[in-house]
Every structure is written in C-alpha cells, then in structure tokens.
Amino acid sequence: MSILNVTNVNHGFGARKILENVTFRLLKGEHVGLVGANGEGKSTFLNIITGQLMPDEGNVEWCSRVTVGYLDQHSMLTRGKTIRDVLREAFKNMFDLEAEMLQIYEKMGELSDAEMTKAMEDVGEIQTMLDSSGFYTLDAKIEEVANGLGLGDIGLDRDVEDLSGGQRSKVLLTKLLLMNPMILILDEPTNYLDAVHIEWLKRFLINYENAFILVSHEVPFLNDVINIIYHMENASVTRYVGNYDEFVQAHELKKKRQLQEYEKQQKEIDRLEDFIARNKARVATTGMAKSRQKQLDKMEIIEKPREKIKPTFRFTEARVPGKLVFQTEHLVIGYDAPLTKPLYIKLERGKKIAITGANGIGKSTLLKTLLGDLAPLSGEVFLDPYLHPGYFEQESSRDNTNTAMEEIWSEFPALSNYQVRQSLAKCGLTNEHIESQMMVLSGGENAKVRLCKLMLKNVNFLILDEPTNHLDVDAKAELKKALKEFKGTILLVSHEPDFYEDWIDEVWNAEGWTTKIV
C-alpha cells in the first residue's frame, strides 16, 4: 500500500535547481533512509512533502487520514513552558476530551432528565476513549520516553527557555515519539544524542511498525534501522533496496556502468562524425553521410557521471608549544552548581584525546572553562603561554544574519574576495552557499563555514565539540583525515566511536568525573 506518492516535482532557488522531475513513493512499513551530500536538498524535499514548502511543479499526495510527525533541524519551542508542558502537548486531543467531560459534569445540575441522559452517554463515551488510550497513565509514559532520551537528567520541570539547542532537539524528538504518528519524518535525530540515547532511539526505530523517513549521516545507525535508501544527487532522487552499505555498492556499480556506456557512446559519436566529415562532400557517398547524420541526431546522449566536489580540510599549524599543553589543579566546573568533582588532569603536547560520556555532565562546559570562556567554580587551569587554540563550538547562533562570506571577513578582514571564496570552496561550498546567510544554510553547510574559519587560523591545539554533527559522509571522512595528519594536540568531544577510534591516543570518560548520577 502506497502511503505517499511524489510525482514529477521540480523546485529551485533562483537559477539553482534543487529538485528536477523527482518521483518518490513511501510504502507501508518501509524504513527509508534519505541520503546525500550536504546541500543536495534533503531538508527542502522534506519541507515539500510535509506541506511547509510548495514545489514549483509536480504533485505530492498522501493517503487519506494519515498522521505525520516531522522533526526538522529548525523546529522551535514556545518560551515559558516546562519540558513536561511541551511533552503533554503530544496528547492535546486527550486533554481536550477530559476538559469537555469536566465541563459536562459542571453543567449536570442544570439539565433536564432528557439532557441528563444524553450527557451521561457523552461522558461514558469520553471516559471509554480516555481509558482505552491510556490517558490515566500518560505521565508514566511521558517519563519512560523522556528518560530513554535523557530528559530526566535535565529535569522535566525545567523551563525550555533555559535549554541549549541540543536539549531543545531532544525535547522535540521526545514529543514526536510520544505522539506516535502513522509516519515519522526525522531530520538528523541523532545529533546531540549520546551513545546510550542513540542506542535507545535505534531500538525504537527497529521495532517501529509504521513507515518512517530518516535523514542521517551516521552510517552504522542507518545500517541498523533502514531497509530502503533514496539517494539525492544532482537534483534527482534514486531508489535502492537495502541498507546504506548495500546502497554504496550498488551506486558505485551504477556509476561504473554509466561511465562505460558513456565512453562507448563517445567512441561511436567520434566514428560517425569522422565518417560524415570525410564523406559529405563526395557525390558518391553523400547519401551515406546524411544517413549517419540522422543516426547521430536521433542518438540519446548519455551524460558522463558527475563527480561530486568533495571538501578538503587542512589545519595550519602554529609554532610548537611547551611539553605540557594544560594542567588543572582542584578544578571544579559548572554554572550554578558543580558538575564535576575536583579535576586534576593534564594534556601533553601532540596527544589526541576523545572525551566521551552522557549528555549534560559537563563535557562542553569543561572545554569552555579550559579556554577561559567560562570561569571555574573553584580551582585553576594552567595553559602553556605559547598555546594557539582553535575552537569548534557544538552549536552556532540560530539568528546569525551574516552571509558565509561576511562570517569569514568578520574574523579575517584582510582577505580578498577571491581568497574568501577560494577558502569556502575548498570546504565544499558553492557560490550559492557562499552568498547565503548562516541562519538559512543547512546544518552541514553551516558547520563547513565554521571549519573554514578554523582552518584559516594558525593553531597548535584543536578543541572540537561534536564537529561531525550534520556533516555528510564525505566531509566526515575528510575531517578525519585532516585530524589524523594534524601534528598538534587535539581534544575532541564525540559520540561517534567510528569517527575517532583509529587515530586517538586515549579516551577520557567524563562519567568518572561528574557529580550527576549517570
């Protein structure tokens, strides 16, 4: 049974084609992975099928009475509400029914016998609906799912205004899962989730009986939860059956075949053109030349497979610092309350360290404290005087109206227009991206601009907070290569063992420092 049919959809921004004659179908029970490089239009496609954006041409048709839940990269929360308030909104229809039932009870003293009979029937019907829907165990259900995604550690009575971007994403994802729609549409749901909560979400999706569409750049996660791939490339969408690894094999084979067919056709075209050129002027052979020309004119030209421009990352190394990059003495970090026990840690020059552990236990806070952006609650940090740090922050401002070019110029005003464009292009960004505001770029494009800024600095100590969030597979691979080649010191926060396991020297598990119960 087809739940969603997309036919001949076209969409573009200015002169740039995002989607061209795209056809897509979602069948009952399919677990679809929507994949492709950053900027290929995955979020645009999701906005079109959910009705948030009208296509220039084409049709999007859902089956009747379908309920769709969509988590995108730019979802917002209403200030002034607690996490619990937001999660309860997932069951708004049930709370509306309860309010209707209570109103009926309030009016019962004024009703006639006939009206009372009708009112009792209505109350009984509502009560049955609430009982069968598990209304009176909703709070337990909310806490179960909230704890599964780590919101219990934050506190369900916390105002959403106080939450970080990552914590807001968790709240929105939890609300969506509680709504239990017929179709789930998830745009990079594992960003900001730690390993434990990614594992919880993985089990949830594996056991999910309905269909879902998932955008993710985490290959192991995709392999575990999906059975269909739709690949977005060069404004088109292609369907593959299987997981991500099987898609890669099939896609490479398809490109190889297309290249062989292209080369074979080019040889045939050269042969025909040569024959036509040699024979069209001779009376005896002009007929044959015209025949070959007709054959050439009717030929359906095979396009040469286009290689996607891959980003190239390389960090510029500053002068070598002393042997000890930093050392802490009795360091306690946090905001209003301590997040850690007293820390006595040190990092030697040239070491590459991954910091792991559950969200909310102080990993990002530690990085900011080491850099001096945040004052410690007690204790001290001793930094080498010849340290030139480069910091990649986990989140960027959601209200940044600078274009990508202006973002680079704001920090490097001496660079020429050509130098800025060249630097951004090396990171895999097109002219359109370069002239777009940071706030409208996709998460991956935004991250590439921030990595570009980092590469323009002379650094000997890289501090990276979840740098792979939003990056596509090729960009992750290139970043990994650049970090392996970097001769300086690295302190990396990551929840992706596949990204760091084969090049780091040591793992620091922050769960051993925290004052929180993990």
RODO-2510 file (C-alpha; in nm, 4 decimals, decimal comma):
residues 518
     n   res          X          Y          Z
     1     m     0,0000     0,0000     0,0000
     2     s     0,1376     0,3398    -0,1010
     3     i     0,1237     0,5999     0,1773
     4     l     0,2938     0,8837    -0,0101
     5     n     0,3302     0,9472    -0,3837
     6     v     0,5514     1,2266    -0,5163
     7     t     0,5375     1,2721    -0,8943
     8     n     0,7420     1,4966    -1,1235
     9     v     0,8311     1,7508    -0,8552
    10     n     1,0524     2,0427    -0,9559
    11     h     1,1883     2,3077    -0,7235
    12     g     1,4652     2,5629    -0,7322
    13     f     1,6050     2,8745    -0,5666
    14     g     1,6867     3,1386    -0,8258
    15     a     1,8843     2,9781    -1,1076
    16     r     1,9796     2,6753    -0,8977
    17     k     1,7805     2,3538    -0,9445
    18     i     1,7259     2,1693    -0,6162
    19     l     1,4799     1,9033    -0,7395
    20     e     1,4209     1,8118    -1,1045
    21     n     1,1399     1,5796    -1,2110
    22     v     1,1600     1,3916    -0,8803
    23     t     0,9441     1,0844    -0,8182
    24     f     0,9235     0,9155    -0,4795
    25     r     0,6928     0,6682    -0,3075
    26     l     0,6621     0,5513     0,0513
    27     l     0,5057     0,2110     0,1111
    28     k     0,3522     0,0761     0,4316
    29     g     0,6170    -0,0400     0,6795
    30     e     0,9146     0,0943     0,4832
    31     h     1,2036     0,2328     0,6853
    32     v     1,3572     0,4828     0,4441
    33     g     1,6965     0,6499     0,4663
    34     l     1,7153     0,9756     0,2672
    35     v     2,0859     1,0299     0,1973
    36     g     2,3090     1,2631     0,0005
    37     a     2,5817     1,5239     0,0436
    38     n     2,5241     1,8479     0,2362
    39     g     2,3292     2,0958     0,0242
    40     e     2,1693     1,8382    -0,2092
    41     g     1,8191     1,9383    -0,0932
    42     k     1,7183     1,6749     0,1628
    43     s     1,5615     1,9258     0,4039
    44     t     1,3950     2,1066     0,1105
    45     f     1,2413     1,7773    -0,0040
    46     l     1,1113     1,7046     0,3477
    47     n     0,9613     2,0548     0,3701
    48     i     0,7808     1,9945     0,0393
    49     i     0,6303     1,6571     0,1335
    50     t     0,5151     1,7938     0,4720
    51     g     0,3470     2,0936     0,3069
    52     q     0,5758     2,3588     0,4564
    53     l     0,7016     2,4491     0,1093
    54     m     0,5171     2,4456    -0,2223
    55     p     0,7028     2,2870    -0,5157
    56     d     0,7390     2,4862    -0,8362
    57     e     0,5798     2,1948    -1,0245
    58     g     0,4547     1,8438    -0,9536
    59     n     0,2258     1,6645    -0,7092
    60     v     0,2567     1,5393    -0,3508
    61     e    -0,0232     1,3058    -0,2449
    62     w    -0,0619     1,1400     0,0957
    63     c    -0,3145     0,8641     0,1582
    64     s    -0,6291     0,9781     0,3434
    65     r    -0,6338     1,0125     0,7242
    66     v    -0,2571     0,9702     0,7573
    67     t    -0,0903     1,1354     1,0584
    68     v     0,2624     1,2644     1,0008
    69     g     0,5145     1,3700     1,2645
    70     y     0,8089     1,5811     1,1428
    71     l     1,1248     1,6738     1,3315
    72     d     1,3404     1,9149     1,1318
    73     q     1,6659     2,0983     1,2038
    74     h     1,4923     2,4301     1,2742
    75     s     1,1934     2,3312     1,4931
    76     m     1,1162     2,5824     1,7689
    77     l     0,9770     2,5706     2,1249
    78     t     0,7464     2,8221     2,2939
    79     r     0,9199     3,0080     2,5769
    80     g     0,7653     2,9997     2,9244
    81     k     0,6732     2,6298     2,9155
    82     t     0,8353     2,3465     3,1071
    83     i     0,9634     2,0335     2,9362
    84     r     0,6692     1,8433     3,0876
    85     d     0,4216     2,1010     2,9453
    86     v     0,5684     2,0551     2,5967
    87     l     0,5615     1,6748     2,6198
    88     r     0,1987     1,6806     2,7356
    89     e     0,1123     1,8670     2,4143
    90     a     0,1671     1,5348     2,2360
    91     f    -0,1646     1,4257     2,3911
    92     k    -0,3559     1,7514     2,3395
    93     n    -0,6594     1,5727     2,1933
    94     m    -0,6923     1,3615     2,5105
    95     f    -0,6624     1,6630     2,7422
    96     d    -0,9265     1,8404     2,5295
    97     l    -1,1567     1,5409     2,5768
    98     e    -1,1003     1,5468     2,9526
    99     a    -1,1799     1,9210     2,9620
   100     e    -1,5005     1,8562     2,7650
   101     m    -1,6003     1,5796     3,0119
   102     l    -1,5391     1,8065     3,3130
   103     q    -1,7491     2,0817     3,1542
   104     i    -2,0365     1,8348     3,1108
   105     y    -2,0107     1,7359     3,4809
   106     e    -2,0232     2,1046     3,5837
   107     k    -2,3450     2,1624     3,3879
   108     m    -2,5269     1,8496     3,5089
   109     g    -2,7082     2,0320     3,7917
   110     e    -2,8934     2,2482     3,5364
   111     l    -3,0008     1,9719     3,2944
   112     s    -3,3444     1,8191     3,2311
   113     d    -3,3902     1,4414     3,2520
   114     a    -3,3597     1,4025     2,8746
   115     e    -3,0494     1,6243     2,8645
   116     m    -2,9033     1,4334     3,1608
   117     t    -2,9431     1,1016     2,9768
   118     k    -2,7613     1,2455     2,6736
   119     a    -2,4901     1,3967     2,8963
   120     m    -2,4305     1,0631     3,0718
   121     e    -2,3951     0,8912     2,7358
   122     d    -2,1395     1,1547     2,6241
   123     v    -1,9455     1,1247     2,9494
   124     g    -1,9429     0,7452     2,9224
   125     e    -1,8188     0,7602     2,5637
   126     i    -1,5404     1,0076     2,6508
   127     q    -1,4414     0,8035     2,9569
   128     t    -1,4136     0,4872     2,7453
   129     m    -1,1952     0,6705     2,4896
   130     l    -0,9670     0,8038     2,7632
   131     d    -0,9378     0,4633     2,9325
   132     s    -0,8603     0,2792     2,6081
   133     s    -0,6000     0,5414     2,5124
   134     g    -0,4134     0,5031     2,8421
   135     f    -0,4887     0,8632     2,9445
   136     y    -0,4517     0,7975     3,3172
   137     t    -0,1018     0,6543     3,2747
   138     l     0,0231     0,9328     3,0473
   139     d     0,2662     1,0788     3,2982
   140     a     0,4325     0,7387     3,3392
   141     k     0,4521     0,7056     2,9587
   142     i     0,5993     1,0567     2,9293
   143     e     0,8650     0,9800     3,1903
   144     e     0,9538     0,6472     3,0251
   145     v     1,0245     0,8012     2,6830
   146     a     1,1783     1,1176     2,8336
   147     n     1,4215     0,9095     3,0391
   148     g     1,5022     0,6969     2,7327
   149     l     1,6297     1,0105     2,5575
   150     g     1,7979     1,1628     2,8640
   151     l     1,5488     1,4381     2,9531
   152     g     1,5049     1,3027     3,3056
   153     d     1,8633     1,4136     3,3792
   154     i     1,7773     1,7704     3,2749
   155     g     1,4547     1,7788     3,4804
   156     l     1,1044     1,7748     3,3312
   157     d     1,0041     2,0882     3,5243
   158     r     1,2845     2,2939     3,3658
   159     d     1,1761     2,5922     3,1530
   160     v     1,2509     2,5258     2,7847
   161     e     1,3904     2,8798     2,7589
   162     d     1,6871     2,7670     2,9719
   163     l     1,7775     2,4759     2,7428
   164     s     2,0660     2,4538     2,4955
   165     g     1,9966     2,3888     2,1269
   166     g     2,0825     2,0223     2,1738
   167     q     1,8482     1,9870     2,4697
   168     r     1,5683     2,1560     2,2723
   169     s     1,6201     1,8993     1,9951
   170     k     1,5812     1,6200     2,2495
   171     v     1,2534     1,7682     2,3782
   172     l     1,1109     1,7956     2,0258
   173     l     1,2160     1,4398     1,9391
   174     t     1,0626     1,3039     2,2606
   175     k     0,7353     1,4878     2,1944
   176     l     0,7241     1,3495     1,8403
   177     l     0,7770     0,9906     1,9557
   178     l     0,5061     1,0315     2,2213
   179     m     0,2606     1,1484     1,9553
   180     n     0,3081     0,8099     1,7824
   181     p     0,2069     0,9312     1,4339
   182     m     0,1456     0,6867     1,1489
   183     i     0,4511     0,8270     0,9677
   184     l     0,7701     0,9618     1,1268
   185     i     0,9949     1,2058     0,9388
   186     l     1,3238     1,2628     1,1195
   187     d     1,5932     1,5060     1,0044
   188     e     1,9229     1,4116     1,1747
   189     p     1,7672     1,2966     1,5056
   190     t     2,0943     1,1576     1,6486
   191     n     2,2623     1,4988     1,6631
   192     y     2,3050     1,5949     2,0300
   193     l     2,2243     1,2400     2,1483
   194     d     2,4947     1,0480     2,3329
   195     a     2,5708     0,6798     2,2725
   196     v     2,3184     0,5474     2,5283
   197     h     2,0305     0,7523     2,3877
   198     i     2,1267     0,6787     2,0258
   199     e     2,1045     0,3092     2,1188
   200     w     1,7573     0,3691     2,2717
   201     l     1,6380     0,5501     1,9559
   202     k     1,7860     0,2748     1,7381
   203     r     1,5854     0,0057     1,9210
   204     f     1,2721     0,2223     1,8971
   205     l     1,3067     0,2618     1,5190
   206     i     1,3970    -0,1041     1,4582
   207     n     1,0729    -0,2051     1,6340
   208     y     0,8629     0,0756     1,4808
   209     e     0,5757    -0,0891     1,2947
   210     n     0,4851     0,2068     1,0750
   211     a     0,6872     0,3724     0,7989
   212     f     0,9451     0,6440     0,8563
   213     i     1,1784     0,8657     0,6543
   214     l     1,5154     0,9312     0,8173
   215     v     1,7889     1,1782     0,7223
   216     s     2,1177     1,0845     0,8880
   217     h     2,4891     1,0830     0,8125
   218     e     2,5674     0,8185     1,0758
   219     v     2,6338     0,5086     0,8670
   220     p     2,6202     0,2444     1,1476
   221     f     2,2879     0,3903     1,2678
   222     l     2,1435     0,3904     0,9150
   223     n     2,2561     0,0327     0,8519
   224     d     2,0758    -0,0860     1,1650
   225     v     1,7376     0,0816     1,1133
   226     i     1,6576     0,1250     0,7419
   227     n     1,5647    -0,1123     0,4581
   228     i     1,5244     0,1362     0,1684
   229     i     1,7590     0,4145     0,0522
   230     y     1,6610     0,7187    -0,1521
   231     h     1,9762     0,8921    -0,2760
   232     m     1,9680     1,2643    -0,3609
   233     e     2,2280     1,3798    -0,6105
   234     n     2,2347     1,6411    -0,8876
   235     a     1,8679     1,7385    -0,8266
   236     s     1,7417     1,3816    -0,8744
   237     v     1,6327     1,1065    -0,6352
   238     t     1,7104     0,7360    -0,6912
   239     r     1,5639     0,4412    -0,5005
   240     y     1,7762     0,1486    -0,3758
   241     v     1,6647    -0,1567    -0,1765
   242     g     1,8786    -0,2477     0,1250
   243     n     2,0863    -0,0717     0,3891
   244     y     2,3476     0,2010     0,3428
   245     d     2,6423    -0,0300     0,2721
   246     e     2,4414    -0,2149     0,0060
   247     f     2,3421     0,1201    -0,1473
   248     v     2,7095     0,2289    -0,1722
   249     q     2,7980    -0,0906    -0,3608
   250     a     2,5000    -0,0580    -0,5973
   251     h     2,5642     0,3138    -0,6556
   252     e     2,9313     0,2583    -0,7396
   253     l     2,8362    -0,0208    -0,9798
   254     k     2,5768     0,2037    -1,1443
   255     k     2,8310     0,4853    -1,1895
   256     k     3,0860     0,2431    -1,3318
   257     r     2,8307     0,1087    -1,5825
   258     q     2,7211     0,4584    -1,6814
   259     l     3,0828     0,5622    -1,7382
   260     q     3,1433     0,2550    -1,9587
   261     e     2,8287     0,3293    -2,1620
   262     y     2,9290     0,6969    -2,1907
   263     e     3,2794     0,6080    -2,3152
   264     k     3,1389     0,3517    -2,5613
   265     q     2,8913     0,6084    -2,6980
   266     q     3,1612     0,8761    -2,7277
   267     k     3,3681     0,6397    -2,9443
   268     e     3,0622     0,5761    -3,1631
   269     i     2,9960     0,9511    -3,1922
   270     d     3,3595     1,0137    -3,2895
   271     r     3,3372     0,7361    -3,5534
   272     l     3,0150     0,8761    -3,7025
   273     e     3,1395     1,2362    -3,7035
   274     d     3,4624     1,1264    -3,8720
   275     f     3,2687     0,9364    -4,1419
   276     i     3,0348     1,2339    -4,2008
   277     a     3,3252     1,4800    -4,2276
   278     r     3,5082     1,2615    -4,4825
   279     n     3,2083     1,1709    -4,6989
   280     k     2,9524     1,4532    -4,7015
   281     a     3,1286     1,6460    -4,9791
   282     r     3,1636     1,3470    -5,2189
   283     v     2,8707     1,2877    -5,4535
   284     a     2,9075     0,9092    -5,4376
   285     t     2,8941     0,8934    -5,0581
   286     t     2,6857     1,1977    -4,9609
   287     g     2,3758     0,9788    -4,9074
   288     m     2,5581     0,7577    -4,6617
   289     a     2,6886     1,0678    -4,4805
   290     k     2,3335     1,2047    -4,4443
   291     s     2,2175     0,8667    -4,3140
   292     r     2,4914     0,8714    -4,0482
   293     q     2,3963     1,2307    -3,9576
   294     k     2,0336     1,1239    -3,8990
   295     q     2,1597     0,8376    -3,6859
   296     l     2,3678     1,0846    -3,4848
   297     d     2,0807     1,3329    -3,4474
   298     k     1,8470     1,0620    -3,3091
   299     m     2,1024     0,9333    -3,0608
   300     e     2,0039     0,9782    -2,6943
   301     i     2,3171     1,1249    -2,5407
   302     i     2,4435     0,9557    -2,2255
   303     e     2,5772     1,2016    -1,9672
   304     k     2,9172     1,1441    -1,8141
   305     p     2,8750     1,0652    -1,4396
   306     r     2,9486     1,3832    -1,2498
   307     e     3,1901     1,3574    -0,9611
   308     k     3,0678     1,5498    -0,6578
   309     i     3,3152     1,8145    -0,5424
   310     k     3,4478     1,6847    -0,2115
   311     p     3,5668     1,9166     0,0640
   312     t     3,9337     1,9289     0,1540
   313     f     4,0237     2,0166     0,5116
   314     r     4,3705     2,1041     0,6377
   315     f     4,4627     2,2823     0,9591
   316     t     4,7522     2,5307     0,9618
   317     e     4,9952     2,4553     1,2402
   318     a     5,1340     2,7281     1,4656
   319     r     5,4697     2,7143     1,6439
   320     v     5,5221     2,4194     1,8789
   321     p     5,4125     2,4866     2,2413
   322     g     5,5775     2,3522     2,5574
   323     k     5,5574     1,9888     2,6627
   324     l     5,2510     2,0447     2,8846
   325     v     4,9577     2,1972     2,6947
   326     f     4,7426     2,2420     3,0048
   327     q     4,7095     2,1204     3,3613
   328     t     4,4268     2,1629     3,6125
   329     e     4,4514     2,1851     3,9905
   330     h     4,1426     2,1151     4,2029
   331     l     3,9287     2,2342     3,9086
   332     v     3,5517     2,2294     3,9658
   333     i     3,3361     2,3339     3,6704
   334     g     2,9686     2,4242     3,6401
   335     y     2,7235     2,7115     3,6394
   336     d     2,5010     2,7445     3,9471
   337     a     2,6121     2,4105     4,0902
   338     p     2,9217     2,1900     4,0480
   339     l     2,9123     1,9498     3,7516
   340     t     3,2317     1,7662     3,8470
   341     k     3,4434     1,6506     4,1339
   342     p     3,7775     1,8346     4,1660
   343     l     3,9733     1,7625     3,8474
   344     y     4,3463     1,7007     3,8298
   345     i     4,4059     1,6423     3,4594
   346     k     4,6861     1,7285     3,2227
   347     l     4,7445     1,7033     2,8500
   348     e     5,0855     1,6664     2,6876
   349     r     5,1828     1,8170     2,3528
   350     g     5,0890     1,6092     2,0471
   351     k     4,8352     1,3894     2,2252
   352     k     4,4937     1,3326     2,0667
   353     i     4,2185     1,2757     2,3229
   354     a     3,8474     1,1907     2,2823
   355     i     3,6133     1,2920     2,5655
   356     t     3,3044     1,0710     2,5930
   357     g     3,0082     1,0309     2,8279
   358     a     2,6386     1,1071     2,8593
   359     n     2,4999     1,4479     2,7664
   360     g     2,4626     1,7103     3,0344
   361     i     2,7554     1,6015     3,2537
   362     g     2,9910     1,8874     3,1658
   363     k     3,1944     1,7956     2,8554
   364     s     3,1225     2,1224     2,6707
   365     t     3,1492     2,3132     2,9994
   366     l     3,4994     2,1705     3,0506
   367     l     3,6105     2,2878     2,7046
   368     k     3,4796     2,6405     2,7670
   369     t     3,6471     2,6505     3,1076
   370     l     3,9827     2,5384     2,9643
   371     l     3,9573     2,8154     2,7029
   372     g     3,8736     3,0782     2,9653
   373     d     3,5266     3,1459     2,8195
   374     l     3,3734     3,0260     3,1469
   375     a     3,5088     3,0864     3,4975
   376     p     3,5646     2,7767     3,7133
   377     l     3,3658     2,7401     4,0344
   378     s     3,6965     2,6665     4,2066
   379     g     4,0494     2,5600     4,1235
   380     e     4,2742     2,6674     3,8368
   381     v     4,3692     2,5934     3,4770
   382     f     4,7321     2,6396     3,3741
   383     l     4,7823     2,6865     2,9986
   384     d     5,1086     2,6869     2,8088
   385     p     5,1967     3,0502     2,7204
   386     y     5,2660     2,9570     2,3558
   387     l     4,9293     2,7924     2,3015
   388     h     4,7318     2,8913     1,9906
   389     p     4,3933     2,7190     2,0344
   390     g     4,1312     2,6653     1,7659
   391     y     3,7794     2,6022     1,8993
   392     f     3,4887     2,4426     1,7124
   393     e     3,1728     2,5039     1,9153
   394     q     2,8939     2,2455     1,9082
   395     e     2,6212     2,4997     1,8276
   396     s     2,6153     2,8130     1,6162
   397     s     2,3853     3,1098     1,6654
   398     r     2,0393     3,0494     1,5227
   399     d     2,0000     3,4218     1,4464
   400     n     2,3213     3,4811     1,2501
   401     t     2,2301     3,7036     0,9516
   402     n     2,5868     3,7180     0,8167
   403     t     2,6428     3,5559     0,4797
   404     a     2,9097     3,2858     0,4710
   405     m     3,1488     3,5407     0,3146
   406     e     3,0721     3,8024     0,5807
   407     e     3,1257     3,5408     0,8513
   408     i     3,4815     3,4833     0,7243
   409     w     3,5508     3,8541     0,6692
   410     s     3,4334     3,9426     1,0222
   411     e     3,7308     3,7477     1,1562
   412     f     3,9762     3,7831     0,8650
   413     p     3,9129     4,1318     0,7159
   414     a     4,2479     4,1393     0,5323
   415     l     4,1461     3,8549     0,2965
   416     s     4,0437     3,9441    -0,0593
   417     n     3,7111     3,8456    -0,2136
   418     y     3,8920     3,5782    -0,4159
   419     q     4,0715     3,4369    -0,1088
   420     v     3,7464     3,4085     0,0893
   421     r     3,5646     3,2396    -0,1973
   422     q     3,8560     3,0038    -0,2572
   423     s     3,8731     2,9069     0,1122
   424     l     3,4982     2,8356     0,1296
   425     a     3,5054     2,6436    -0,1996
   426     k     3,7763     2,4139    -0,0591
   427     c     3,5299     2,3235     0,2156
   428     g     3,2790     2,2069    -0,0463
   429     l     3,0598     2,5196    -0,0582
   430     t     2,9159     2,6547    -0,3835
   431     n     2,8660     3,0198    -0,4840
   432     e     2,5053     2,9988    -0,3684
   433     h     2,6099     2,8803    -0,0222
   434     i     2,8818     3,1465    -0,0030
   435     e     2,6278     3,4251    -0,0595
   436     s     2,3584     3,2786     0,1724
   437     q     2,3001     3,3830     0,5340
   438     m     2,4376     3,1481     0,8001
   439     m     2,0900     3,1089     0,9519
   440     v     1,9427     2,9656     0,6290
   441     l     2,2259     2,7257     0,5491
   442     s     2,1745     2,3593     0,6345
   443     g     2,3467     2,2296     0,9466
   444     g     2,6230     2,0693     0,7384
   445     e     2,6854     2,3801     0,5283
   446     n     2,6951     2,5940     0,8427
   447     a     2,9489     2,3568     1,0012
   448     k     3,1696     2,3773     0,6907
   449     v     3,1807     2,7593     0,7158
   450     r     3,2873     2,7328     1,0812
   451     l     3,5520     2,4729     0,9920
   452     c     3,6765     2,7099     0,7208
   453     k     3,7310     2,9812     0,9850
   454     l     3,9263     2,7330     1,1947
   455     m     4,1490     2,6362     0,9010
   456     l     4,2415     2,9997     0,8348
   457     k     4,3957     3,0305     1,1826
   458     n     4,7411     2,9201     1,2905
   459     v     4,6710     2,6660     1,5658
   460     n     4,8612     2,4133     1,7725
   461     f     4,5707     2,2955     1,9910
   462     l     4,2340     2,1956     1,8391
   463     i     3,9333     2,1844     2,0744
   464     l     3,6412     2,0281     1,8861
   465     d     3,2932     1,9891     2,0341
   466     e     3,0893     1,7393     1,8280
   467     p     3,2352     1,8569     1,4938
   468     t     3,0707     1,5735     1,2939
   469     n     2,7130     1,6804     1,3746
   470     h     2,5380     1,7496     1,0393
   471     l     2,8438     1,6671     0,8233
   472     d     2,7850     1,4294     0,5329
   473     v     2,9824     1,1067     0,4919
   474     d     3,2463     1,2544     0,2577
   475     a     3,3020     1,5596     0,4793
   476     k     3,3388     1,3379     0,7876
   477     a     3,5960     1,1226     0,6101
   478     e     3,7923     1,4319     0,5010
   479     l     3,7787     1,5840     0,8517
   480     k     3,9022     1,2570     0,9984
   481     k     4,1946     1,2556     0,7506
   482     a     4,2840     1,6170     0,8400
   483     l     4,2798     1,5425     1,2133
   484     k     4,4975     1,2343     1,1668
   485     e     4,7505     1,4453     0,9733
   486     f     4,7464     1,7371     1,2211
   487     k     5,0743     1,7406     1,4150
   488     g     4,9384     1,9421     1,7074
   489     t     4,7266     1,8480     2,0096
   490     i     4,3555     1,7588     1,9858
   491     l     4,0801     1,7484     2,2460
   492     l     3,7641     1,6079     2,0844
   493     v     3,4137     1,5601     2,2236
   494     s     3,2308     1,2976     2,0190
   495     h     2,9632     1,0296     2,0411
   496     e     3,0844     0,8578     1,7220
   497     p     3,3468     0,5901     1,8001
   498     d     3,3664     0,5070     1,4268
   499     f     3,4965     0,8597     1,3690
   500     y     3,7795     0,8651     1,6262
   501     e     3,8714     0,5109     1,7332
   502     d     4,1576     0,4519     1,4889
   503     w     4,3520     0,7760     1,5430
   504     i     4,3153     0,8993     1,9021
   505     d     4,5673     0,8151     2,1764
   506     e     4,3316     0,7979     2,4722
   507     v     3,9636     0,8223     2,5739
   508     w     3,8620     1,0316     2,8749
   509     n     3,5223     0,9206     3,0045
   510     a     3,3636     1,2251     3,1709
   511     e     3,1213     0,9989     3,3572
   512     g     3,4052     0,9270     3,6003
   513     w     3,4243     1,2973     3,6947
   514     t     3,0614     1,4009     3,7110
   515     t     2,8627     1,4731     4,0255
   516     k     2,5481     1,3562     3,8449
   517     i     2,4041     1,0063     3,8623
   518     v     2,4621     0,8533     3,5180
***
